[in-house]
């Protein structure tokens, strides 16, 4: 059963921001994550503020500078199927097509996918864990086979988004509106590690709304991809995944990013892997060394040690494929 709450259908962005500034207010867009959290009592809401009537937050367009602006209300399915995304940012199209099921991709929004709450079964269950204001991370000594191997500190969630790692790899940012005005936040700085704040996943303040994701124009020689490994062929979140956006010149990687999904509480940029491949051709030994470097600082929990060889294999294979593309 859902709890009782007031429902406001905002008619303007300013109204939405004003309504969301109140304590106990929650934003409603696609609702695929929000309603599950309310039903499971992950958090409470005194008021839901719907932004679904705001047309300025929907659609995909290319700006004069060549950057792609994706409205936060654009569905994941629309991102996956957009011709411009598929042509210029194939990794993003792949990532969007890997999200959940067709039904959820048609309902869920790109803004919601970037901001969704953790899927840890202790956080989602009837446990007063650290992230919900308690004193214990139950995953540390419990069922932790799906939890993080990088970036954990008292809390060991993994970030659930497939689109966020690819957008981070592509150097994207998000545009945010709030009570103090508008700002642009790089995805490098958008997500919050447990070591910085145990109860937050993003830098969004009360009342702030993501309005757009902005992806820079891809430079010459850019190749991108996304690879996801999951327990089942559909619905599941990533056990291990890697987003690549690499720039090639004369067969060598001259710049690029390697970002992991299913590995950490945030989309995890592996600078260790990047340092191996930049300046090199993606020969088999380079791919192997980069994959090993990406896992050099991994600290598995009792039940998720399998993720280390899984990530190593996935990264090695995907680098090799992109090098031959």
N, C-alpha and C positions, 0 to 999 in steps of 0.2 A: 504494500500500500504506500502511495505517495503521501508525504505530510501536507498539511494545509499551508497555502501561501497565497499572497496577492500576485496578480499577473498584470503587467503593464506592457502594452504594445507601443513602443516608442515611435513617434512620427518624425523625429529628427535625431541626428547624432548628438546635438547639444542636449536634447531631452534625455536620451539614453545615458549620457555621461552624468547628468544631474541626478537621475534616478539611481544609478549604480553607485554613486558616492555614499549612499546611506549604508549603515551597518546592516548586515543580513541580506543585502541585495546580491543577486547572481544574474549573470548574463545568459540569455537563451538565444541560440542561433539554430543549428541543426538539431541540437538536443540529444544526440546519440550518446554522449558521455554524461551530460548533466543529469538527465532523468535517471540513469542507472545509479549515479552517485546519491541522488536524493532517495531513491527507493531503498538503497542499501544503507542509508543513514551514515554515509561517509562524511557529509557535512549537512548543515541545515540551511534553509533559505526562508526568510520572511517575505521576500518579494523576488519574483522573476521578471527581468526586464528583457523583453523580446526586441531584437534588432532586425528581425526578418523583413520588416516593411521598408527598410532603408535601401533604395535602389542604388545609391552611390557606392555601396560596399559589395556589389556583385559584378562579375565580369572580368575578362582578361584583355588587356590592351598594351600596345607597345608605345612608349613615349618618344618624344623627339630625340632623346639621347640614346635610343635603342634599348633602354631597359624595359623589362616586362613587369607590369603592375597587375597583380592578382588580387581582386577584392576578397576580403575575408569571408564573405558569404558565398563565394564561388564553391560549388560542390567539388569534392575530390574527384568524382567521375568526370566533371567538366575539365578539370586540370589534366586528367589522364588522356582525354580524347581530343584536346585542343590541338589543331594542326601546327600552330606556332610552337607550342611546347614540345610536341613530338619531333619537330624538325630541328629546333635550335637547342633544346634542353632534353635530350632523350632520357637522361638519367632521372629527371624529375617525372617525366611521363611514366617511366618504369616504376618508380617508387609509388606514385599515386595509384597505379593499377594494382599494386600489391596490398593496398590497405584493405583489411577486413574482407567483407563480402560485397557483391554487387549492390545489394539493397542498402547497405551502410554507406557505400561510396556515393550513392545517389542522394542520400540524406545528409551525410556529414559534410562539413565545410572545411576549407583549408585552414581558416582561422582556428576552428575547433581542433583540428588535427595537430596544429602546432602547440596548442595550449592545453591539451587533454591531461587529466590527472593520472597518477601512476596506477598500474594494474597489479601491483603487489597484492596477493590475496590476504595478507594481514591488514594492510591499509584499507582494502575494500571490505574486509570481513568485520566481525564483532570483536575487534582487538583495539584497545586504546594504546596504539603504538606511538613512537616518538613523533612521527609526522602529524599525528592527530593530537599532540599535546601531552602524550604519556611519557613514561620513563624508560621504555624498553623497545628495542627493535627485535621483534619475535623471529624475524628471518635469520638472524645471526646464528641461532642455535636450533632453528626449526627446518621447515621444508624450503630450501633455498636453491633448488635446482635451476630456477629461472631468473635468479637475481644477478647482481652485477659482479664483474671481476675487475673493473677499473673505476676509480673515482669514489668508491664507497667510503663513508666515514660516519659511523654510528647508524646510518640508514643505508640500505643496500638495494634500493629500487633500480629498475632500468627504465630509461625513457621510452615510452611506447610508440612514438611517432615514426612512420616510414618517410614522410615527406621532409621532416625537419633535417635529418642528416644530409639529404641531397641538396636542399636549399642552403645549408651551411657550407657544403662543399662548393657550391656555385657562388659563394660570397654574398648571399642575399641579406636583406635587412627587412624589418617590419616597421610600418608607420603606425603610430599609436596616438589616440586622442584621449584626453583626460581632463580633470578639473583644472589643471595648471596649463592647459593648452596642448599643443601637438609636438611630438618629437619623433625622431627616427632612431631605431636601435638596431645595430648590427646583430645578426643571430649569434655571432661570436660572444656577445655580451648579454644576450637575452635570457639564457638559462642559468639557473642557480644551483650550485653543488650543495650537498648536505653539509659540507664543512663550513659553508658560508651562512646558510640558514636552513635549519632542519625542516621547516614547515612551508617553504616556498619552492616552487619549481621554476618560476620566471621572475623578472624584475618588475612586472606589472604592479602598480599601486592600486588601491581601492578606487574604483570609478574609471580606470583606464580600459580602453577598448582597442584591440588590434583592428585596424581598418584595411590595411593592404600588406601584402608581401611584395617586395621589390627585388627583382633578380637582374643583376647587371647584364648588359649586352655581352654575349660570349665573344671572346677575342679569337683571332685567327689560330687555328690549330687546336682548339679545345675539343676534347672528347669527354663525355660523361656517361656514367652508368650507375645502376643500383642493383645489388644482389642481396636476396633475403633467404635465409634458411629458417624453416619453422617446422613444428612437429606434425602439422597437417597441411594439406595443400591449400586450404582456404580458412578464413576466419582468424587464424592464430597470429599472435604477435611474434616478432623476430626472436629466435634463439640467438642468431648471429646474423649480422648484415654489414655491408660495406657500401658506401657511396663514394664514387670517384669523380673528380673533375680535374683533368690533367691537360696541360698545354704542351703540344709536341712541336718541335722544329727539327727538320732533317732527321726524324726518327728518334730523337732524344726527348725526354721529359725535361722541359725548361722551367716549369712551374706547376703547381697543382696542390690539391687537397685530398686527403684520405680521411673519411669520417665514418665511424662505426656506429651501428645500431644494435640494440640488445646487449650492449657491453657495459654501460655506465648509467648513472642517474641523469646524465645529459647526453645529447648527441656528442660523441667523443672524437675529437680531432686527433689523429695520430701523427704528430710531428716527427716521431721516431721513424715511421714508415716513409714519410715524405722526404726525410733527410737522406734515405737510402736511394730513392728513385730519381730525385731531381738531379739532372746532369747526366743521367744514364739512359741507355736503351733498356727496354723492358725484356731483357733476356731471362731465361728461366732462373738462373742463379740470383739475379737481382730481385726478381719477384719473390723468391724464397726468402732472401735475406730481409726484405722489407716486411714480409709477413711475420717473421720471427721477431723482428724489432718491434712491431706493433704490440706484441704480447709480452715484451720483456718485463714490463712493470705490472703485469696482471697478478692479482692476489685472489685466487679462487676461494670460495667458501667450501664447506664440507661436501656438498652435493653437486656443485657446478664446475668441477675441474674439467669436465669434458669440453667446456666452451673454449679452452685454450687451443687444443688441436683443431677444433671446429673453425674457429676464427682464422687460425693460421692457414688452413686449407682454402677457406673461402676467399681470403685476401689474395693469396698466391694465385688462385685460379682466375679471379676477376682482373687482377693486374695483367696477367698474361693475355686474357681475352681483349682487353682494351689496347694493349700494345700491338695486337695483330689486326685491330679494326681498320 
